[in-house]
Amino acid sequence: MHAARNIALCTKDCVCLFICPTGATDTENGQIDFSKCLDGCRLCVDACPSHALYLVPSTYPNPQPKTEQVKNVMLDLAKSKAEQEALALQLAQQSDDPIFRQLCNTVAISNRILAEDCLREAGYMLPQSDAVRKLLMQLLQKHEHDSDFPKDAVVALLAKL
């Protein structure tokens, strides 16, 4: 695990510069040099007074397979959230009250995010999912003779999955 910085939270107190044993932190560009960052060190994370630094795993576990029942429930929930989003947007359009419109737009955004999370959990939109592999393979076949299509990029993506 290596450190990363949330620029929006960073107050430039620069404690990380003094605590980092390898000099991986850089407040000028806001980035952490992953090649210098010690795996799991977390000295900068613990020292940061603005809590702008956090650890990012180097590898992620493969997602666990989900039963059809779980997938169906997640898809139903995503559909429900999409309907709630549409309703909130409709209410926002019909209202003359700016505070109520803002509330409805916020509810719509929240429901959109929840629907996306449900779809992701159901097995869609995961880079390592079979659905993405199939899509990339179909794209390669469809654009086999298209010189403008970035075949190399798609092949590289497939190799990483």
C-alpha positions in Angstrom: 0.0 0.0 0.0 1.3 3.4 -0.9 0.2 6.9 0.2 -1.9 9.3 -1.9 -3.0 12.9 -1.3 -6.4 14.4 -1.5 -5.5 17.9 -2.9 -8.8 19.4 -1.8 -8.0 18.6 1.9 -4.3 19.5 1.8 -3.6 22.7 3.9 0.1 22.7 2.9 1.3 22.2 6.5 4.1 20.1 4.9 4.6 17.8 7.9 4.7 15.0 5.3 7.9 16.5 3.8 9.7 16.3 7.1 8.4 12.9 8.2 8.8 10.9 5.0 12.0 8.9 5.2 12.3 8.6 1.4 11.2 12.0 0.2 8.3 10.6 -1.7 6.0 13.5 -0.8 5.9 16.6 -3.0 3.8 19.6 -2.0 4.7 21.5 -5.1 2.7 19.3 -7.5 0.7 17.6 -4.7 1.7 14.1 -5.8 3.3 11.2 -3.9 6.1 9.4 -5.8 4.9 5.8 -5.6 8.3 4.5 -6.7 9.8 6.1 -3.5 6.9 5.4 -1.2 7.5 2.5 1.3 4.8 -0.1 1.2 2.6 0.4 4.3 4.9 2.9 6.0 2.0 5.4 6.7 4.2 7.9 8.6 2.9 10.7 6.5 -0.7 9.5 6.8 -0.5 9.5 10.6 1.4 12.9 10.7 -0.9 14.9 8.3 -2.9 17.4 10.4 -5.4 18.0 7.6 -6.0 14.2 7.0 -5.3 14.7 3.3 -3.1 11.6 3.0 -4.4 8.1 2.9 -3.1 4.6 1.9 -4.1 3.0 -1.4 -3.9 -0.8 -1.8 -1.4 -1.9 -4.5 -3.6 -4.8 -5.4 -7.3 -5.5 -5.0 -8.9 -8.9 -4.5 -11.0 -10.4 -7.3 -14.7 -9.7 -6.7 -16.6 -12.6 -5.2 -19.2 -14.2 -7.4 -22.7 -13.3 -6.7 -25.7 -15.6 -6.8 -28.5 -14.9 -9.3 -30.8 -13.9 -6.5 -28.3 -11.3 -5.2 -27.9 -9.9 -8.8 -31.6 -9.7 -9.3 -32.1 -7.9 -6.0 -29.3 -5.4 -6.9 -30.8 -4.8 -10.4 -34.3 -4.3 -8.9 -32.8 -1.8 -6.4 -31.0 0.0 -9.2 -34.2 0.3 -11.1 -36.0 1.7 -8.1 -33.2 4.2 -7.5 -33.4 5.3 -11.2 -37.1 5.8 -10.8 -36.6 7.9 -7.7 -34.0 9.9 -9.5 -36.4 10.6 -12.3 -39.1 11.6 -9.8 -36.8 13.9 -7.9 -35.8 15.6 -11.2 -39.4 16.0 -12.2 -40.3 17.5 -8.9 -37.4 19.9 -9.2 -38.6 21.1 -12.6 -42.1 21.7 -11.4 -41.2 23.7 -8.3 -40.9 27.4 -8.0 -39.1 27.1 -4.6 -35.3 27.3 -5.1 -34.6 25.5 -1.8 -37.0 22.7 -2.7 -35.4 22.4 -6.2 -31.9 22.2 -4.7 -33.2 19.5 -2.3 -34.7 17.5 -5.2 -31.6 17.8 -7.3 -29.5 16.6 -4.4 -31.8 13.6 -3.9 -31.6 12.9 -7.7 -27.8 12.9 -7.5 -27.8 10.6 -4.5 -30.1 8.2 -6.2 -28.0 8.2 -9.3 -24.9 7.3 -7.3 -26.8 4.5 -5.4 -28.1 3.1 -8.7 -24.6 3.0 -10.1 -23.3 1.3 -7.0 -26.1 -1.3 -7.3 -25.3 -2.0 -10.9 -21.6 -2.3 -10.0 -22.4 -4.8 -7.2 -24.6 -6.8 -9.6 -21.6 -7.4 -11.7 -21.8 -4.6 -14.3 -19.3 -1.8 -14.8 -16.5 -3.8 -13.2 -13.3 -3.6 -15.3 -12.5 -7.2 -14.4 -16.0 -8.6 -15.1 -16.8 -11.0 -17.8 -19.2 -8.5 -19.3 -16.4 -6.0 -19.9 -14.2 -8.7 -21.4 -17.0 -9.7 -23.8 -17.6 -6.1 -24.7 -14.0 -5.5 -25.5 -13.8 -8.7 -27.6 -17.0 -7.6 -29.5 -15.5 -4.2 -30.1 -12.3 -5.8 -31.6 -14.4 -8.0 -33.9 -16.7 -5.2 -34.9 -13.9 -2.8 -35.8 -11.5 -5.5 -37.1 -11.0 -3.6 -40.4 -11.4 0.0 -39.0 -8.0 1.7 -39.1 -9.2 4.6 -36.9 -10.3 2.3 -34.1 -7.6 2.1 -31.2 -7.1 -1.7 -31.4 -3.8 -1.6 -29.5 -5.5 0.1 -26.6 -8.3 -2.5 -26.4 -5.8 -5.3 -26.7 -3.7 -3.7 -23.9 -6.9 -3.4 -21.7 -7.7 -7.1 -22.3 -4.2 -8.1 -21.3 -4.5 -6.3 -18.0 -7.9 -7.9 -17.1 
